[in-house]
Amino acid sequence: MVRLVDLTDGISAVLPAYNEEAALEETVAALRIVLLAVGRPFEIVIVDDGSADRTGEIAGRLGREDPAVRTIHHARNLGYGEALKSGFGAARGEWVFLMDADGQFDPAELPAFLEAAAAADFVVGYRPSRADPAHRALYAKIWARLMSLLLGVAVRDVDCAFKLMRRSYLERMHLEAGGAFLSAEMLAKARRMGARFAELPVRHLPRRAGASTGGSVRVLVRAFLELGRLWWKVRRFRPMV
């Protein structure tokens, strides 16, 4: 197995995972096949966010078996935003690909995102049809509208966990949100930095196992409490040199 050293023009796939023991190994295997076919150097960064099941154990084994897989373990559950920040901070490739570890997205759609990246710095997926309960789909529509009005994030699906991003932009922004607001903060700051955006539809698949926490009342309340504070910070944002 070839050890990956030079990730110039390469891809860092970041997979946040919380209690995903049933889906993680299959997701990583499917993603690895796609990345090999793409033909660029790559790494897969799994962020175990303090899982209470065997997610951390599985991630650790995958990292030992495959030098292309790196693992980050949070000692306790810090939340989705913190998992993303850990993964982005560890990424070494020029392109950072975000995909959740729960098996609700098909990594085979990544090549189309790489093609779109020829003319964009952020390629953002959107779900024309969501495999979620009706109340979560409604929350998503309301949230997207708020992000467009308050932060200028005029994308169809702010929180879609299928994105391809140029790392040089991520390195120049200090991401502060710790909860569900982090994706909106990232896109808002990228927009203020002049990043070019493209949007592509992606299939959203039903969960095979596990439980989503993204639509919980606790997560939503935390996100709305952060909204005003982050609106002010985004308005004052200046990229790091």
C-alpha positions in Angstrom: 0.0 0.0 0.0 1.4 3.4 -1.1 2.0 5.8 1.8 0.7 9.3 1.0 3.2 12.1 1.5 2.7 14.9 -1.0 -0.9 16.2 -0.9 -0.3 19.1 -3.3 -3.5 19.3 -5.3 -4.7 16.4 -3.2 -8.0 15.8 -1.4 -8.5 15.6 2.4 -11.9 13.9 3.0 -13.2 14.9 6.5 -15.7 12.6 8.0 -17.2 13.7 11.4 -18.7 10.7 13.2 -20.7 10.4 16.4 -22.1 7.0 17.3 -21.8 5.7 13.7 -20.5 2.2 14.4 -23.1 0.7 12.0 -22.2 2.9 9.0 -18.6 4.1 9.4 -16.6 1.2 7.9 -18.9 0.9 4.9 -18.8 4.6 4.3 -15.0 4.8 4.5 -14.7 1.8 2.1 -17.0 3.3 -0.5 -15.3 6.7 -0.2 -11.8 5.1 -0.6 -12.9 3.4 -3.9 -14.0 6.7 -5.3 -10.9 8.6 -4.2 -8.6 5.9 -5.8 -10.6 6.2 -9.0 -10.2 10.0 -9.0 -6.4 9.5 -9.3 -5.3 12.3 -7.0 -3.4 11.9 -3.7 -5.8 11.7 -0.8 -6.3 11.2 2.9 -9.4 10.3 4.9 -9.7 12.1 8.2 -12.2 10.5 10.6 -13.2 12.7 13.6 -14.7 10.6 16.3 -16.6 13.1 18.4 -16.6 11.3 21.7 -18.8 8.5 20.6 -20.4 6.3 23.2 -20.4 3.2 20.9 -17.6 1.4 19.0 -17.1 4.3 16.5 -13.8 5.3 18.0 -12.6 1.7 18.1 -13.5 1.1 14.4 -11.9 4.4 13.4 -8.7 3.5 15.2 -8.5 0.1 13.5 -9.2 1.7 10.0 -6.3 4.1 10.7 -3.9 1.3 11.7 -4.8 -0.8 8.6 -4.7 2.0 6.0 -2.0 4.7 6.0 -4.4 6.9 4.0 -6.8 7.0 7.0 -6.1 9.4 9.9 -8.2 9.5 13.0 -8.9 12.2 15.5 -10.6 11.3 18.8 -12.4 13.7 21.1 -12.3 12.6 24.7 -16.0 13.7 25.0 -18.7 14.8 22.7 -18.1 18.4 21.7 -20.7 18.8 19.0 -20.8 18.8 15.2 -19.1 22.2 14.8 -16.1 21.3 16.9 -15.8 18.0 15.0 -15.6 19.9 11.7 -13.1 22.4 13.1 -10.8 19.5 14.2 -11.1 17.8 10.8 -10.5 21.0 8.8 -7.5 21.9 11.0 -5.9 18.5 10.4 -6.5 18.5 6.7 -3.4 18.7 4.5 -4.8 18.5 1.0 -5.5 21.5 -1.2 -9.1 20.5 -1.4 -11.2 19.6 1.7 -14.1 17.3 1.0 -16.8 17.2 3.8 -19.1 14.2 4.0 -20.9 12.8 7.0 -20.1 9.3 8.1 -23.7 8.1 8.4 -24.1 6.8 4.9 -26.7 9.3 3.8 -24.6 10.5 0.9 -23.1 8.7 -2.1 -19.4 9.4 -2.5 -19.7 8.5 -6.1 -21.0 12.0 -6.7 -17.6 13.5 -5.8 -16.1 13.5 -9.3 -18.8 15.9 -10.5 -17.8 18.2 -7.7 -14.2 18.1 -8.7 -15.1 19.0 -12.2 -17.1 22.0 -10.9 -14.2 23.0 -8.8 -12.3 24.0 -12.0 -14.3 27.3 -11.8 -15.1 27.5 -8.1 -13.5 27.5 -4.7 -16.5 26.1 -2.8 -18.8 23.5 -4.4 -21.8 23.1 -2.2 -24.3 20.2 -2.5 -28.0 20.6 -2.1 -30.7 18.0 -1.5 -33.6 18.3 -4.0 -35.4 15.6 -2.0 -34.5 15.0 1.6 -34.8 11.6 3.2 -35.7 13.2 6.5 -38.9 13.7 8.5 -41.1 16.6 7.4 -40.3 18.8 10.4 -36.5 18.6 9.6 -37.1 19.6 6.0 -39.2 22.5 7.2 -36.5 23.6 9.6 -33.9 23.5 6.8 -36.0 25.8 4.6 -36.5 28.3 7.4 -32.8 28.2 8.2 -31.7 28.7 4.6 -34.0 31.7 4.4 -32.5 33.2 7.6 -29.0 32.7 6.4 -29.7 34.4 3.1 -31.3 37.4 4.8 -28.9 37.9 7.7 -25.5 36.7 6.3 -25.9 36.8 2.6 -25.4 33.0 2.3 -27.6 32.6 -0.7 -27.2 28.8 -1.3 -30.1 26.3 -1.5 -29.0 24.0 1.3 -26.7 25.6 3.9 -26.1 22.6 6.0 -25.8 19.9 3.4 -22.9 17.7 4.5 -21.5 17.2 1.0 -19.1 20.1 0.2 -15.8 20.5 -1.6 -13.7 23.5 -0.4 -10.4 25.0 -1.2 -8.3 24.7 2.0 -6.5 28.0 1.4 -9.8 29.8 2.2 -10.5 27.7 5.4 -7.0 28.5 6.7 -7.6 32.2 6.5 -10.8 32.2 8.5 -11.2 31.8 12.3 -14.3 29.6 12.7 -16.0 30.3 16.0 -19.4 28.6 16.0 -19.5 25.4 17.9 -22.9 24.1 16.9 -25.2 23.8 13.9 -24.2 27.4 12.8 -20.7 26.5 11.7 -21.5 25.7 8.1 -23.3 29.1 7.7 -20.5 30.9 9.3 -18.0 29.2 7.0 -19.9 30.0 3.8 -20.6 33.6 4.9 -17.0 34.3 5.6 -15.9 32.6 2.3 -18.4 34.9 0.5 -16.9 38.0 2.1 -13.4 36.7 1.0 -14.6 36.7 -2.6 -14.7 32.9 -3.0 -16.4 31.5 -6.1 -19.4 29.3 -5.4 -21.0 26.5 -7.4 -24.0 24.3 -6.3 -24.7 20.8 -7.4 -27.7 18.5 -6.5 -26.9 15.3 -4.5 -29.0 12.4 -3.5 -30.0 12.1 0.1 -30.3 8.5 1.3 -32.2 7.1 4.3 -30.2 6.4 7.4 -29.2 2.8 7.6 -28.7 3.0 11.4 -28.0 5.4 14.2 -29.9 8.5 15.1 -29.6 12.1 13.9 -29.0 14.9 16.4 -29.1 17.8 13.9 -32.8 18.5 14.3 -33.0 18.2 18.1 -34.5 21.1 20.0 -31.3 21.5 22.0 -29.2 21.9 18.8 -31.7 24.3 17.2 -32.0 26.5 20.3 -28.2 26.7 20.6 -27.9 27.6 16.9 -30.5 30.4 17.2 -28.8 31.8 20.3 -25.6 32.0 18.4 -27.2 33.7 15.4 -27.1 37.3 16.6 -23.6 37.2 18.0 -22.2 35.6 14.9 -24.1 38.0 12.6 -22.1 40.8 14.2 -18.8 38.9 14.0 -19.3 38.0 10.4 -20.0 41.7 9.5 -16.6 42.6 11.2 -14.7 39.6 9.7 -11.4 40.2 8.1 -9.4 37.2 6.6 -6.2 36.3 8.3 -3.0 37.0 6.2 
